[in-house]
Amino acid sequence: MKQYYSFEDIPGVKWVQVPEPFISIDQSKCTGCANCVKVCLAGVFKIKDKKAEINSLDRCLECASCLFICESRAINFSWPKHGSGYQSEWG
């Protein structure tokens, strides 16, 4: 059963719980530069012990900015499957 989260502060947007992780961070490659934290409008990332880690995927917009901004290629990203993740009335 899919679980939907409403973005009350963003009309027309909902988030469908993703059954499998679609973003991960290779800690052996992460330099802690915080570029992912800076670029992510959804607050997906945080820095802990000088390394990036996932804070929460619940508001991920699936823009893949984190993937492109990571100079050390530490972020692994794949778009959620099966109609899950970010959804909007606008496509």
N, CA, C and O atoms as CSV, one atom per row, in Angstrom:
chain,resi,resn,atom,element,x,y,z
A,1,MET,N,N,0.833,-1.182,0.000
A,1,MET,CA,C,0.000,0.000,0.000
A,1,MET,C,C,0.879,1.247,0.000
A,1,MET,O,O,1.756,1.399,0.850
A,2,LYS,N,N,0.639,2.127,-0.950
A,2,LYS,CA,C,1.426,3.350,-1.047
A,2,LYS,C,C,1.020,4.327,0.048
A,2,LYS,O,O,-0.156,4.473,0.381
A,3,GLN,N,N,2.028,4.985,0.591
A,3,GLN,CA,C,1.758,6.001,1.596
A,3,GLN,C,C,2.047,7.360,0.969
A,3,GLN,O,O,3.134,7.584,0.435
A,4,TYR,N,N,1.082,8.257,1.035
A,4,TYR,CA,C,1.205,9.570,0.429
A,4,TYR,C,C,1.478,10.609,1.503
A,4,TYR,O,O,0.878,10.582,2.577
A,5,TYR,N,N,2.385,11.520,1.201
A,5,TYR,CA,C,2.651,12.650,2.070
A,5,TYR,C,C,2.264,13.907,1.306
A,5,TYR,O,O,2.670,14.096,0.160
A,6,SER,N,N,1.499,14.741,1.930
A,6,SER,CA,C,1.079,15.986,1.292
A,6,SER,C,C,2.101,17.073,1.587
A,6,SER,O,O,2.598,17.185,2.708
A,7,PHE,N,N,2.404,17.856,0.591
A,7,PHE,CA,C,3.243,19.028,0.782
A,7,PHE,C,C,2.282,20.199,0.975
A,7,PHE,O,O,1.964,20.910,0.021
A,8,GLU,N,N,1.832,20.394,2.185
A,8,GLU,CA,C,0.841,21.436,2.444
A,8,GLU,C,C,1.352,22.817,2.053
A,8,GLU,O,O,0.561,23.691,1.700
A,9,ASP,N,N,2.650,23.018,2.111
A,9,ASP,CA,C,3.215,24.319,1.753
A,9,ASP,C,C,3.440,24.461,0.249
A,9,ASP,O,O,3.808,25.535,-0.225
A,10,ILE,N,N,3.220,23.374,-0.505
A,10,ILE,CA,C,3.371,23.424,-1.959
A,10,ILE,C,C,2.123,22.802,-2.580
A,10,ILE,O,O,2.071,21.584,-2.750
A,11,PRO,N,N,1.127,23.601,-2.920
A,11,PRO,CA,C,-0.124,23.048,-3.482
A,11,PRO,C,C,0.131,22.252,-4.759
A,11,PRO,O,O,0.967,22.626,-5.581
A,12,GLY,N,N,-0.604,21.149,-4.913
A,12,GLY,CA,C,-0.504,20.335,-6.115
A,12,GLY,C,C,0.624,19.339,-6.118
A,12,GLY,O,O,0.885,18.703,-7.139
A,13,VAL,N,N,1.307,19.186,-4.984
A,13,VAL,CA,C,2.452,18.282,-4.898
A,13,VAL,C,C,2.205,17.255,-3.800
A,13,VAL,O,O,1.690,17.585,-2.732
A,14,LYS,N,N,2.576,16.014,-4.074
A,14,LYS,CA,C,2.545,14.974,-3.056
A,14,LYS,C,C,3.772,14.090,-3.235
A,14,LYS,O,O,4.429,14.107,-4.276
A,15,TRP,N,N,4.056,13.331,-2.208
A,15,TRP,CA,C,5.205,12.443,-2.217
A,15,TRP,C,C,4.721,11.060,-1.852
A,15,TRP,O,O,4.107,10.873,-0.802
A,16,VAL,N,N,4.989,10.091,-2.703
A,16,VAL,CA,C,4.580,8.712,-2.481
A,16,VAL,C,C,5.785,7.951,-1.928
A,16,VAL,O,O,6.858,7.949,-2.532
A,17,GLN,N,N,5.599,7.308,-0.781
A,17,GLN,CA,C,6.689,6.580,-0.132
A,17,GLN,C,C,7.395,5.659,-1.125
A,17,GLN,O,O,6.746,4.904,-1.850
A,18,VAL,N,N,8.712,5.724,-1.154
A,18,VAL,CA,C,9.531,4.911,-2.056
A,18,VAL,C,C,9.954,3.642,-1.318
A,18,VAL,O,O,10.504,3.726,-0.220
A,19,PRO,N,N,9.706,2.467,-1.904
A,19,PRO,CA,C,10.020,1.218,-1.200
A,19,PRO,C,C,11.512,0.933,-1.048
A,19,PRO,O,O,11.911,0.219,-0.127
A,20,GLU,N,N,12.334,1.476,-1.932
A,20,GLU,CA,C,13.768,1.233,-1.844
A,20,GLU,C,C,14.510,2.568,-1.896
A,20,GLU,O,O,14.023,3.522,-2.504
A,21,PRO,N,N,15.685,2.643,-1.264
A,21,PRO,CA,C,16.464,3.889,-1.323
A,21,PRO,C,C,16.844,4.210,-2.764
A,21,PRO,O,O,17.220,3.316,-3.522
A,22,PHE,N,N,16.748,5.467,-3.138
A,22,PHE,CA,C,17.127,5.858,-4.494
A,22,PHE,C,C,18.288,6.844,-4.504
A,22,PHE,O,O,18.769,7.234,-5.568
A,23,ILE,N,N,18.736,7.243,-3.324
A,23,ILE,CA,C,19.944,8.060,-3.191
A,23,ILE,C,C,20.781,7.436,-2.086
A,23,ILE,O,O,20.271,7.089,-1.021
A,24,SER,N,N,22.061,7.299,-2.353
A,24,SER,CA,C,22.986,6.848,-1.313
A,24,SER,C,C,24.291,7.619,-1.474
A,24,SER,O,O,24.550,8.226,-2.513
A,25,ILE,N,N,25.092,7.582,-0.442
A,25,ILE,CA,C,26.366,8.297,-0.445
A,25,ILE,C,C,27.477,7.315,-0.142
A,25,ILE,O,O,27.440,6.606,0.863
A,26,ASP,N,N,28.464,7.279,-1.018
A,26,ASP,CA,C,29.648,6.452,-0.798
A,26,ASP,C,C,30.571,7.232,0.143
A,26,ASP,O,O,31.264,8.161,-0.273
A,27,GLN,N,N,30.564,6.839,1.404
A,27,GLN,CA,C,31.333,7.562,2.426
A,27,GLN,C,C,32.834,7.545,2.152
A,27,GLN,O,O,33.549,8.443,2.597
A,28,SER,N,N,33.315,6.556,1.438
A,28,SER,CA,C,34.749,6.496,1.136
A,28,SER,C,C,35.153,7.556,0.115
A,28,SER,O,O,36.329,7.904,0.018
A,29,LYS,N,N,34.185,8.074,-0.648
A,29,LYS,CA,C,34.465,9.108,-1.638
A,29,LYS,C,C,34.106,10.517,-1.158
A,29,LYS,O,O,34.654,11.500,-1.658
A,30,CYS,N,N,33.189,10.618,-0.193
A,30,CYS,CA,C,32.698,11.922,0.255
A,30,CYS,C,C,33.805,12.725,0.925
A,30,CYS,O,O,34.497,12.225,1.811
A,31,THR,N,N,33.966,13.970,0.496
A,31,THR,CA,C,34.976,14.860,1.073
A,31,THR,C,C,34.389,15.805,2.110
A,31,THR,O,O,35.128,16.528,2.778
A,32,GLY,N,N,33.055,15.806,2.251
A,32,GLY,CA,C,32.411,16.696,3.207
A,32,GLY,C,C,32.334,18.133,2.732
A,32,GLY,O,O,32.203,19.043,3.551
A,33,CYS,N,N,32.411,18.357,1.438
A,33,CYS,CA,C,32.401,19.719,0.889
A,33,CYS,C,C,31.067,20.438,1.099
A,33,CYS,O,O,31.018,21.668,1.063
A,34,ALA,N,N,29.998,19.693,1.315
A,34,ALA,CA,C,28.643,20.215,1.571
A,34,ALA,C,C,27.970,20.821,0.352
A,34,ALA,O,O,26.971,21.526,0.492
A,35,ASN,N,N,28.492,20.565,-0.840
A,35,ASN,CA,C,27.824,21.065,-2.042
A,35,ASN,C,C,26.409,20.501,-2.160
A,35,ASN,O,O,25.498,21.207,-2.593
A,36,CYS,N,N,26.216,19.247,-1.784
A,36,CYS,CA,C,24.888,18.636,-1.852
A,36,CYS,C,C,23.918,19.333,-0.897
A,36,CYS,O,O,22.753,19.539,-1.235
A,37,VAL,N,N,24.393,19.689,0.275
A,37,VAL,CA,C,23.568,20.402,1.255
A,37,VAL,C,C,23.161,21.764,0.699
A,37,VAL,O,O,22.009,22.179,0.826
A,38,LYS,N,N,24.106,22.443,0.091
A,38,LYS,CA,C,23.865,23.793,-0.431
A,38,LYS,C,C,22.897,23.806,-1.605
A,38,LYS,O,O,22.095,24.733,-1.725
A,39,VAL,N,N,22.953,22.803,-2.472
A,39,VAL,CA,C,22.143,22.802,-3.688
A,39,VAL,C,C,20.744,22.228,-3.473
A,39,VAL,O,O,19.836,22.518,-4.252
A,40,CYS,N,N,20.559,21.427,-2.441
A,40,CYS,CA,C,19.296,20.718,-2.254
A,40,CYS,C,C,18.249,21.612,-1.592
A,40,CYS,O,O,18.406,22.029,-0.445
A,41,LEU,N,N,17.189,21.896,-2.329
A,41,LEU,CA,C,16.100,22.723,-1.808
A,41,LEU,C,C,15.197,21.950,-0.850
A,41,LEU,O,O,14.394,22.549,-0.136
A,42,ALA,N,N,15.323,20.634,-0.832
A,42,ALA,CA,C,14.435,19.790,-0.036
A,42,ALA,C,C,15.040,19.344,1.294
A,42,ALA,O,O,14.377,18.649,2.063
A,43,GLY,N,N,16.263,19.723,1.575
A,43,GLY,CA,C,16.886,19.347,2.841
A,43,GLY,C,C,17.182,17.866,2.961
A,43,GLY,O,O,17.134,17.309,4.058
A,44,VAL,N,N,17.488,17.221,1.840
A,44,VAL,CA,C,17.745,15.780,1.844
A,44,VAL,C,C,19.038,15.442,2.595
A,44,VAL,O,O,19.129,14.389,3.225
A,45,PHE,N,N,20.024,16.321,2.530
A,45,PHE,CA,C,21.358,16.016,3.062
A,45,PHE,C,C,21.692,16.828,4.305
A,45,PHE,O,O,21.149,17.908,4.538
A,46,LYS,N,N,22.608,16.268,5.096
A,46,LYS,CA,C,23.197,16.985,6.220
A,46,LYS,C,C,24.648,16.538,6.340
A,46,LYS,O,O,25.027,15.485,5.826
A,47,ILE,N,N,25.438,17.327,7.008
A,47,ILE,CA,C,26.837,16.970,7.264
A,47,ILE,C,C,26.938,16.486,8.702
A,47,ILE,O,O,26.493,17.156,9.635
A,48,LYS,N,N,27.532,15.309,8.861
A,48,LYS,CA,C,27.750,14.746,10.191
A,48,LYS,C,C,29.138,14.136,10.207
A,48,LYS,O,O,29.486,13.348,9.327
A,49,ASP,N,N,29.917,14.492,11.186
A,49,ASP,CA,C,31.292,13.992,11.298
A,49,ASP,C,C,32.077,14.249,10.014
A,49,ASP,O,O,32.833,13.394,9.552
A,50,LYS,N,N,31.885,15.438,9.446
A,50,LYS,CA,C,32.609,15.906,8.259
A,50,LYS,C,C,32.323,15.099,6.999
A,50,LYS,O,O,33.141,15.071,6.080
A,51,LYS,N,N,31.167,14.442,6.951
A,51,LYS,CA,C,30.730,13.682,5.772
A,51,LYS,C,C,29.250,13.961,5.535
A,51,LYS,O,O,28.502,14.216,6.479
A,52,ALA,N,N,28.834,13.913,4.287
A,52,ALA,CA,C,27.419,14.065,3.960
A,52,ALA,C,C,26.684,12.774,4.279
A,52,ALA,O,O,27.219,11.677,4.119
A,53,GLU,N,N,25.462,12.928,4.726
A,53,GLU,CA,C,24.599,11.768,4.905
A,53,GLU,C,C,23.164,12.177,4.595
A,53,GLU,O,O,22.837,13.363,4.546
A,54,ILE,N,N,22.320,11.182,4.389
A,54,ILE,CA,C,20.925,11.432,4.072
A,54,ILE,C,C,20.206,11.896,5.336
A,54,ILE,O,O,20.226,11.208,6.356
A,55,ASN,N,N,19.586,13.039,5.264
A,55,ASN,CA,C,18.775,13.568,6.350
A,55,ASN,C,C,17.367,12.997,6.239
A,55,ASN,O,O,16.836,12.441,7.200
A,56,SER,N,N,16.763,13.142,5.049
A,56,SER,CA,C,15.420,12.621,4.791
A,56,SER,C,C,15.137,12.693,3.299
A,56,SER,O,O,15.463,13.687,2.649
A,57,LEU,N,N,14.536,11.654,2.761
A,57,LEU,CA,C,14.149,11.650,1.350
A,57,LEU,C,C,12.696,12.098,1.158
A,57,LEU,O,O,12.223,12.179,0.025
A,58,ASP,N,N,11.990,12.387,2.243
A,58,ASP,CA,C,10.556,12.657,2.186
A,58,ASP,C,C,10.152,13.874,1.358
A,58,ASP,O,O,8.983,13.997,0.991
A,59,ARG,N,N,11.069,14.760,1.058
A,59,ARG,CA,C,10.719,15.932,0.256
A,59,ARG,C,C,11.608,16.065,-0.987
A,59,ARG,O,O,11.658,17.126,-1.611
A,60,CYS,N,N,12.299,14.997,-1.336
A,60,CYS,CA,C,13.185,15.025,-2.497
A,60,CYS,C,C,12.397,15.362,-3.763
A,60,CYS,O,O,11.375,14.739,-4.049
A,61,LEU,N,N,12.872,16.334,-4.505
A,61,LEU,CA,C,12.226,16.769,-5.745
A,61,LEU,C,C,12.748,16.015,-6.958
A,61,LEU,O,O,12.304,16.254,-8.081
A,62,GLU,N,N,13.688,15.106,-6.735
A,62,GLU,CA,C,14.244,14.271,-7.800
A,62,GLU,C,C,14.841,15.086,-8.948
A,62,GLU,O,O,14.764,14.689,-10.111
A,63,CYS,N,N,15.426,16.212,-8.611
A,63,CYS,CA,C,16.024,17.079,-9.626
A,63,CYS,C,C,17.416,16.597,-10.038
A,63,CYS,O,O,17.918,16.976,-11.097
A,64,ALA,N,N,18.035,15.768,-9.207
A,64,ALA,CA,C,19.378,15.210,-9.424
A,64,ALA,C,C,20.486,16.255,-9.348
A,64,ALA,O,O,21.608,15.999,-9.786
A,65,SER,N,N,20.185,17.424,-8.798
A,65,SER,CA,C,21.223,18.443,-8.634
A,65,SER,C,C,22.376,17.927,-7.777
A,65,SER,O,O,23.539,18.243,-8.028
A,66,CYS,N,N,22.043,17.133,-6.771
A,66,CYS,CA,C,23.084,16.580,-5.899
A,66,CYS,C,C,24.058,15.707,-6.683
A,66,CYS,O,O,25.267,15.749,-6.454
A,67,LEU,N,N,23.531,14.934,-7.591
A,67,LEU,CA,C,24.369,14.059,-8.410
A,67,LEU,C,C,25.357,14.869,-9.231
A,67,LEU,O,O,26.532,14.515,-9.329
A,68,PHE,N,N,24.879,15.953,-9.820
A,68,PHE,CA,C,25.711,16.758,-10.710
A,68,PHE,C,C,26.677,17.677,-9.961
A,68,PHE,O,O,27.737,18.014,-10.490
A,69,ILE,N,N,26.332,18.085,-8.748
A,69,ILE,CA,C,27.178,19.021,-8.000
A,69,ILE,C,C,28.290,18.314,-7.227
A,69,ILE,O,O,29.263,18.948,-6.818
A,70,CYS,N,N,28.149,17.006,-7.026
A,70,CYS,CA,C,29.126,16.260,-6.228
A,70,CYS,C,C,30.414,16.045,-7.026
A,70,CYS,O,O,30.470,15.213,-7.932
A,71,GLU,N,N,31.433,16.805,-6.672
A,71,GLU,CA,C,32.707,16.742,-7.392
A,71,GLU,C,C,33.442,15.425,-7.166
A,71,GLU,O,O,34.230,15.005,-8.014
A,72,SER,N,N,33.197,14.776,-6.042
A,72,SER,CA,C,33.902,13.526,-5.742
A,72,SER,C,C,33.133,12.294,-6.211
A,72,SER,O,O,33.575,11.164,-6.004
A,73,ARG,N,N,31.978,12.518,-6.844
A,73,ARG,CA,C,31.135,11.426,-7.352
A,73,ARG,C,C,30.744,10.431,-6.257
A,73,ARG,O,O,30.692,9.221,-6.477
A,74,ALA,N,N,30.474,10.976,-5.080
A,74,ALA,CA,C,30.113,10.137,-3.940
A,74,ALA,C,C,28.623,9.823,-3.893
A,74,ALA,O,O,28.210,8.908,-3.180
A,75,ILE,N,N,27.813,10.562,-4.636
A,75,ILE,CA,C,26.367,10.369,-4.586
A,75,ILE,C,C,25.920,9.418,-5.682
A,75,ILE,O,O,26.237,9.596,-6.858
A,76,ASN,N,N,25.181,8.416,-5.268
A,76,ASN,CA,C,24.552,7.469,-6.187
A,76,ASN,C,C,23.075,7.821,-6.234
A,76,ASN,O,O,22.416,7.885,-5.196
A,77,PHE,N,N,22.556,8.049,-7.429
A,77,PHE,CA,C,21.179,8.523,-7.588
A,77,PHE,C,C,20.496,7.735,-8.696
A,77,PHE,O,O,21.061,7.543,-9.772
A,78,SER,N,N,19.290,7.286,-8.430
A,78,SER,CA,C,18.454,6.680,-9.462
A,78,SER,C,C,17.027,7.136,-9.191
A,78,SER,O,O,16.601,7.184,-8.037
A,79,TRP,N,N,16.293,7.468,-10.230
A,79,TRP,CA,C,14.935,7.952,-10.036
A,79,TRP,C,C,14.067,6.829,-9.472
A,79,TRP,O,O,14.201,5.678,-9.888
A,80,PRO,N,N,13.179,7.152,-8.531
A,80,PRO,CA,C,12.302,6.125,-7.951
A,80,PRO,C,C,11.458,5.437,-9.022
A,80,PRO,O,O,11.079,6.039,-10.027
A,81,LYS,N,N,11.180,4.176,-8.778
A,81,LYS,CA,C,10.406,3.365,-9.722
A,81,LYS,C,C,8.980,3.172,-9.210
A,81,LYS,O,O,8.653,3.512,-8.074
A,82,HIS,N,N,8.158,2.624,-10.072
A,82,HIS,CA,C,6.821,2.176,-9.705
A,82,HIS,C,C,5.880,3.300,-9.285
A,82,HIS,O,O,5.025,3.077,-8.427
A,83,GLY,N,N,6.001,4.483,-9.848
A,83,GLY,CA,C,5.082,5.574,-9.538
A,83,GLY,C,C,5.241,6.136,-8.143
A,83,GLY,O,O,4.302,6.708,-7.589
A,84,SER,N,N,6.422,5.978,-7.570
A,84,SER,CA,C,6.652,6.509,-6.231
A,84,SER,C,C,7.511,7.764,-6.313
A,84,SER,O,O,7.985,8.141,-7.385
A,85,GLY,N,N,7.704,8.408,-5.157
A,85,GLY,CA,C,8.504,9.619,-5.096
A,85,GLY,C,C,7.678,10.870,-5.339
A,85,GLY,O,O,6.472,10.896,-5.091
A,86,TYR,N,N,8.344,11.896,-5.823
A,86,TYR,CA,C,7.743,13.210,-6.038
A,86,TYR,C,C,6.695,13.139,-7.142
A,86,TYR,O,O,6.951,12.584,-8.210
A,87,GLN,N,N,5.529,13.694,-6.887
A,87,GLN,CA,C,4.487,13.770,-7.900
A,87,GLN,C,C,3.815,15.139,-7.803
A,87,GLN,O,O,3.600,15.665,-6.712
A,88,SER,N,N,3.493,15.698,-8.954
A,88,SER,CA,C,2.785,16.967,-8.973
A,88,SER,C,C,1.666,16.940,-10.001
A,88,SER,O,O,1.654,16.107,-10.907
A,89,GLU,N,N,0.741,17.851,-9.847
A,89,GLU,CA,C,-0.358,17.962,-10.800
A,89,GLU,C,C,0.113,18.476,-12.149
A,89,GLU,O,O,-0.626,18.412,-13.131
A,90,TRP,N,N,1.346,18.989,-12.204
A,90,TRP,CA,C,1.858,19.621,-13.420
A,90,TRP,C,C,2.774,18.718,-14.230
A,90,TRP,O,O,3.354,19.162,-15.220
A,91,GLY,N,N,2.919,17.433,-13.822
A,91,GLY,CA,C,3.710,16.488,-14.605
A,91,GLY,C,C,5.100,16.273,-14.184
A,91,GLY,O,O,5.818,15.489,-14.804
